[in-house]
Structure formats: C-alpha cells, structure tokens
Amino acid sequence: MGKRFDAIVVGTGQAGPALAARLSGAGMTVAVIERHKFGGTCVNDGCTPTKTMVASAYAARIASRAAEYGVQLSGKAEVDMKRVKARKDAIVAAASGNVEKWMRGLKGATVYRGHARFLDSKTIEVGDEKLQADRIFLNAGGRPLIPKLEGIERVPYLTNQSMMTLKALPEHLIVVGGSYIGLEFGQMFRRFGSRVTVVEMAPRLIAREDEDVSQAVKEILEAEGIDVRLKAECLSVQKESNGLSVGLECKEGAPRVSGTHVLLAVGRMPNTDDLGLDAAGIALDKRGYIEVDEALRTTNPGVWALGDCNGKGAFTHTAWNDYEIVADNLLSNAGRKWTDRIPVYALYTDPPLGRVGMSEAEIRKAGLKARVGKRPMTRVARAIEKGETQGFLKIHVEETAGGDAGRILGAALLGTGCDEVVHSLIDAVYARTPVAEFRRRVRIHPTVSELLPTTLESLAPLA
C-alpha cells in the first residue's frame, strides 16, 4: 500500500500548480510531483526565456535604427550575449523559484521530486515512494522533436532548449524549420548579429497561416538579411572542418548551406513514453498524445490529461484553460469542454502576428460564405508614429443569407503590438458579435486597435 491522497498532480507546467492550489484550497490532500524544473516548458524553456531574449533582440534592433528617430549614439551598438543570457537566466530562475515556493507552501500539499510512473490505475511510483489517489492529473508537458535527418547523429545540434544556453554568438546559424519557434529564434539571432539561414520543407513559411501572412513574414525576415530556403527536400547534415553543412534539394539555390550552428525547430513531442500509461489503462493516439474526451478525462476515468501532453492546444494559455475546465467541472459540476474554445495564439516575430478564429482555408473548408477586410499598417497612424509600418490588419466576416456582414469569424493581425491588439477581437468572436455592433464602440486614439472598425468598413468577398 502507498501513501493515500485525494489527488495527485504530475508536472508543474502551466496547468498543474494552479490545479493543485485549487484542489488543496477546497480541502483536498494533494501530492505534487516534479521530476526536473518547476514551471514546466513555459517558464524554463518556452515563453519566459524566449520572450526575454526577444526583448533584448528588439532593443538591439531599435538601437541600430536610433538615427531614424533622431537619436545619436556615440558608437555602434553591440550585443553582449553573456549579459543577454544572464538577464534571461535571472528572470527564469525567479519565475521557477516562485512556482516551487508556491507549491511547497500549499496547505495539504506534499511535493515529491522524481520521475512519476504508473504501477496500476490508481498508483504512481516516485523513486522509492508509492502514491495512491482516486483522482490523478497529468501535466507532463512535451519536448523538442528531433527529426531523423541523415547524419544528424554525427553533428552537434541545437534545440529550442540548448539554444538559450549559448554564451557566444553563432557566426552562421542554420535554422531547420520555418514555423513559429524557428522564425522567432532566427530573427532574434539575426538581430544579435549572426548570419541566419532558415530552411523549410514546405512551399512557404508558417504553412498553417494564410498565404499573404506567410509572404509578408518572409519579406520582413528577408529585409533584415535572413536567407530563406523553401521546398527543401531530402535534408541531410554533415560535419565540416569549420562547422557543418545542411544538404537540401531546392528548385532554387545551392544544394548545400554551410554554417557554424544548426537549430532543429521542426516541432515538439509529448512526454508520454515513460509514464507507465499501459499499466493505468490510458490510451495514446498515433502521435503519442494522451487521448482525452471533451472534459479532458482519459480512457482511465480517474485520470485527466492537461497541457501539451494531450495535444489539444500546445500553448500556455490553452494549458491554463485546461486547468480551469477540469477544476470547474470537478468542484462546481460546470460542464465545461475544451472543444468550446476558439483558437487564439501569436507568433512573436517583430512585428508579431496575432491570430484568432478561422483562417481563409478553414472558412473555405467549412463551406462558409465570407468577406474580408484588410488594411496595411502603412495606413495606421500609431504604426507610422512608431516607425513600425510592416504588416497588415485582416479580418474575416461571415456573409448572411441576406448578403449583409454578419459575425466576425477570425483575424490575422500582423503588425506592431498585434499580439495585444488581437484581444480586441477575441470576445467578439466568442460572442458572435455582428460587424455593425462591433463598429459602434468607441476606442482610444492613437492605437492600432482603433483601426479594427475601420478595417471592416470596406469588406470584399473572400476569393
């Protein structure tokens, strides 16, 4: 027999700590298990460190453009990577330490350090300890996916985790993967001073997005001196005397790209392969994610899966929403479902991309008749004043049976501050707000958000 608890929470990413606190606050005894760093991916390897370094890269970019703003620097601005890393490390350490302090201070909670593994449907082993509970919550997270490239086992490579441990600037960084993680790191290190090449197998960058978004982001990156190679097939890696090279078969360009460092940014995979899930009767899908129902309950009715390990969002904010769904259903019988949420996320290049709701491809797939409003950032006063006019605002609207503009279906906002501006549309999409009603509301001037109603003044049919 093991130690009995009312609940066991495995992992301290975005969902686990808040859930443990909510359950302990309701009078339950809770075991919290963490095998490595408190705070999970977001705090240690994701949002917190990357956005800290993005801020440093933005400062470097503004410094290089200082003269455009009438600011004269006494000399050329230079990036000190050791100080960039030290700033990032300090912020991460504080955030992770706060999560650990929070968990250890919870009344009725006991923290266990080590790897969790199921022995049966209600028992988990951590080191020499055996813990039992009728309710178990998995917040096991994910890790970088290492692609099976020819020669990869013979070449030192970087992932999003090891990338942030560098103390010196790569001379030439090759980024394999032209999606969200790869583009953020690519632009970041270009601004720090590295030469950067982005290699992508698809015909365009961030293929999940609309074509005009992909093209605009590509142009923004290329304007900063980043080399983009698309349709790169048959990828291979080999060691060279002064670094490494990546082999690729593209319709255009050289068949090999030589560099000093390679970053693998082709996706992530869930941490589900060593949890003993079979012993607990917990099923995985073909990609290794834990199968869950609409309430995030697994095939074992006493176990729930939250965050990256369930494959239902892979964002910090969706993991937090997972916690809210599970806690509300358990403690208040709220009947909440993860399928009720609308896709919302951002790409943290500069300028950032804010996304909500349906893309053009999703609108067409759903068979909806729609219109689109679009406005370049060169016609947004706030962007002009800031000297940051790259990108555009684009909003999709459903066309009613009578031919009028109906509810807002989604938006792609690429421009200065658009990771925040997009929130002006999130509630409207959830509420199915008609365009006419959305346009009546007064907004602050001068902001980017004030131009959203203006963007909806001239709607054209979606091609």
N, C-alpha and C positions, 0 to 999 in steps of 0.2 A: 504494500500500500504506500502511496506517496502522500505528500502534503496536499491537503484539500483547500481549494479556493473557490469563490463564487465565479470568478472569471480569470482567464489567462490571456494576456496580450503579448503577442510575439512580434517584436520590432518596434522601434521608436521613431519612425518616419513621421509624416505629417498627420496621419490618422491615429496611430497608436497612443501617443501621450494624451491627447485630448480625450480619447475614449476612456483610457484608464482613469483620468481625473473625473470624468462624468460618472463613471460607474462607482468609483470609490466615494464620490460625493453623494451618491444615492444609498450609501451604506454597505456596499459590497466589499468583500475582501478580494484583492486583485494581485496577481503575480505579473510583473512586467519583465520580459526577457529581452536582453540586448546583447548581441554577440560581439559588436565592434564599437562604432561611434554613435553616441546619442544624437538624434536628429535626422538620421537617415540620409538619403541622397540629396534632398533639397538643401539641407544645412551644410553638409560636408563636401559634396561633390557636384552639386547642381546649382540651384538658383542663387543661394547666398554667395558662394565664391565666384561664380561666373559673372554675376551682375556687379559684384565689387570690382572685378577686373575690367568689365565693360566700361564702368565709370572711369577707371584710370585711362583706358583707351580713348574715351570721349574727351577727357581733359587734354590728352596728347594731341588729339585732332584739333581742338579749339586753339591750343597753343600754336599749332602750325599755321592757323588761319588768323592769328591775332591781328595782323596788319589790316585785314579786311574790315575789322571792327574799329580801326583807328587806335589800336593798342600797339605800342612799340616795345618789343622785348630787347634787352641788352645783348642777347646772344641767341643762338639756336637752341630750341627746347630739346632736351634729351630725356630718354626714358631710362630709369634705374630699375631694372627688373627685380633686384633684390628687395627694393623698397616696395614695389608693387606687390610682390609676394608676401612681404611682411605685413602689409596693410590687410591683404586678404586673409592671411593666417590668423591675425588678431581678431578680425570680425567673426570668422568661422569658429574659433576657439570659444569666444564669448557666447555665441549662439548655442553651440553644442553643450557647453558647460551649463547654460541656463536650463536646457531641457533635462539634463541629468539631475540638477539640483531640484527641479520641479518634481521629477518622478520620485526621487528619494525622500522628498518632503511630504508626499501624499499620505494622509491618514488612511490606514487599512491596506496600503500597498506595500509589496515587497519586491525589490529589484534583484534580478538574477543576471549575472554576466556569463555568457557562453552560448554555444550553438544549441538551438532547440530542435528536437526530433521526436516525432510521434512514436509511441510504443503501442498504443491502441486508440480507439476512437475518442477517449477522454483523458489520456495520459501522455504527458510530454516529459522527456528526459533532457536535463540540462546538466552536463558534467556528471557528477555523482548523485544529483538530486532527481527525484521523480515527483512531478507536479500533476495534480488532477483537478479538473473542473468540468461542469456540465456545459459551460459556455467558453469557447476558445475563439480568439480573434487574431487572424494572421495579417500582419502588416510588414511582410518580408521584403518588399522592395524589388529592385532589379539591378542589373549591372551592364556594362558595355558589351555589345555583341562583337566578337572577333570573327571576321569573315574568313573563309577558307581560301585565301589567295595563295597562288603558287609562290613559294619561297618565303612566306611570312614567318615561318618558324626560325629562319636563319637571319632575320633582320630585327634590330631593336625598334619597337614601335611604341607610339603613344596612344592613350585613350583620353577621354574627357577627364578622367581622374588623374592620371600621371601627367597630363599636360600642365596642370596647375602646380606641379611641384618643381617645374623648371626654374632655375636661378639665373640662367643666361638666355639670351635671345637666340632662337634658331636663325641661322643665316638664310636658309630657304626651307620653309615649311610646306610640305605637300599634304593637303587635306583630302582624304579619300571619303567622299560622301558630301553631296551638295544639298543637304537639308538643314534643319534647324540648328543642331549642335555644330555641325561643320562650318556653317556660314558665320555663326557668332564667333567662333574661335578664329576663323580665317580673317575676318575683318579686324578683330581685336589685335591679332599679332601683326597684321599689316600696319596698323596704326602704331604699334610698339616699335616697328622698324624692320620686321622680317620681310623678305620676299615670300609671296604666298601663291601657290597654285592649288586650285580646287578641282578635283577630278570627280565627275559624276557619270554613272552609267546611263541614266535616263536622258531623254532628249532635251530636258530643261531642269533648272534648279527647282527645289521645293515643289516637286511634281503634284503634291496634294492641292496646291493653290491654283487659282485661275491663271491662264497663260499670260495675261497682261501684268499680273503681280510678279510672276516668275521673271518675265523680261525686265521689268522695272528694277527688281532687286539685282539682277545680273548687271545691268547698266550702272547701278550705284556702286557695286563692288569693283567693276572694271574701271570706273572713273578714279578709284583710289589706287589703281595699279595692281589689282588682283587678276591673275590669269585664270580663266575658267575653261576647262576642257569637258565637253559634253559628249554623250554617246560613247563613253569609254568602256569598251568591252574587253574580255579576256585579260583582266587585270593580273599583274604579277609584280613581285617585289624582289629586288636583288641588292646585295651589298656591293658598294663601290669603294675605291681606295679613299675617297674623300667624303663618303657619306653613303647614299643609297640612291636607287632609281626605281621608278614605277613604270612598268610596261603597260601600254594601253593601245587598243586598236580603235582609233577615231577616224572619221571621214576627213577631218582636217587636223593639221598639226603633226609634230614629230611623234614617232612611235614610242619614245621613252621620255620621261621627265626626270631629271636628276635633282636631288636636293640633299639637305643635311638631316632633316627630321621628317617622319611621316606620322600623321594623326589619323587613326581609324575612327570614323564617325558615321557608321552605317546603320546604327540602330542600337536597341537595347534588348535584353532578355530577362525574364523573371527569375528571382532566386527561389525556385521551387524544386530543384533537382535533388536536394539533400535534406528534406524535411520529414522523410518517412511518411509521405502522404498516403501511400498504399495501405499502410497499417491502420490508418484512420478512415479509410473508405472515401477519400477525397479525390475526385477525378480532375484530370487536366485536359485542356484542349490540345490540338495538334501542334500548337506553338509553345506549349509548356505553361500556359497561364491557367490558373485555377478556375474551373467552371463555377459560375455563380448564377443564382436566379435574380429576379428584379430587385429583391431586397438584400442582395449580396450574400445570401446563405449558400454554402457549398453543398455538394452531394451528401455530406455528413450534416444532418440538421442541427447539430450542436456546434458547428464551426462556421465562421464567417471569414471572408477574404476582402481586405480593403487595400486601396492604393495600387501601386504598379503591378503587384503580383496577380491581380485579377484581369488585367488587360482591358479595363473599361474606361480608360482615360489617360493614364500615364502622365498626369500633371499634378503639381502640388495642390492646386485648387480642387481638382476632382477627388483627390485623396481626402482632403478636408471634408468635401461634400459626402464622401463615403462614410466618414465618421458620423456626420450629422444624421444621415439616413439610418444607420444602424442604431445609434443611441436613441433617436426619437422613436423608432419602431419598438425598441426593446423596453424603453422606460415609459413611453406615452402611447404605445399602440397606434402610431401616427399613419401607418400605411404608406410610407414614402418609398419611392422606387428610383433607382439610378437612371432608368430609361426616361424619366421626366425631364432630365436636364438637357439644356441646349449647348452645343459645342461653343466654347469660348477659350481663346488662347492668344498668345502673342509670339512673334519672332523678334528677338532682341538684337537685331542688327541696328545700325543707326543710319537712317531713321528706322524706328520699329514698325512692325506690322501688327495691327490689332484685328482680330477676327472674331466674328460672332455669327452663329446660324449657318445658313446654307450657302454653298459656293454655286457658281454657274452650273458646273457639272451635276451637282446634287439636285438643283432645281429642274434641270432637264430630265434627269433620271426619274424624278418624282412626277413628271408629266405636268408640271405647273406652268401656267401662262404668267409671264412675269415681265416687269420693266426694270430698267437700271438707270440710276442717276450717278453721274461721275463728274468730279471737279478736280483739276490739277492743283497741287499745293502752291504753284506759282500764282494762283488766284485766291490765296488765303492770307489775309493781312498779317496774322500772327506769325506765319511761316516766313513771310517777307521780312518782317521786323527782326526776326531772329537770324536771318541769313541762312535758313534751312528750308529750301523750297523743293526738295526732291520728293517724288511720290505723288499720290492722289487719294481722294476720298471716293469710294464706290459703295453704293447701297442698292440692294435688290428688293423689289417690292412686288407683291402678288397683284395681278390684274383681276378685278372682279368680273363676274358674269356680265355685268353691265358696261364693262370697259373702263371702269374707274380704277384709280390706285387704291389698293386695299392695305393689307397688313405688311409690315416690314419683315422680309424673310431672312435677311442676313446682310453682312457688310464685310468689306475688306478695306481697311483704312491704313494706308502706308504713308507715313509722314511724321514730322516732329510731334512728339507727345501722343502718338496714336495708340500706344499701349494703355494710356489713360482715357483718351477720347472715346474709345470703343465702349466704355462703360455707359456712355450716354445712350447707347442703343440697346444694351443688354436687357434692361427692364422692358423696353418697347417690344423687343422680340418675344420675350416671355409672355407679355400681356396681350400680344397680337394687336398692338396699337395701330389703328388706321393712320395712314400718312397725314390726312387732313388734321387729325387731332394732335399728332406729334409736332406738326409745324406751328401750332398755335402758341406753344410755350416759349416764354422769354428766356434767353440765355445771355451769359456775361460776355461783354466785349472788352478787350480783344482776346479771343480764344480761338482755338481750332474748332471746338465743339459748336460754336455759334454758326458755323458754316454747314452743319449737317442738314438743317431745314432748307437752306439754300440749294444744297446738292439735290434735294428732292423736288425742286421747282420744275426742272426740265427732265422728265423721265422719257427714255426711249425704249422701244420694245427690245427684249433680250434676243439677240440674234440666234 
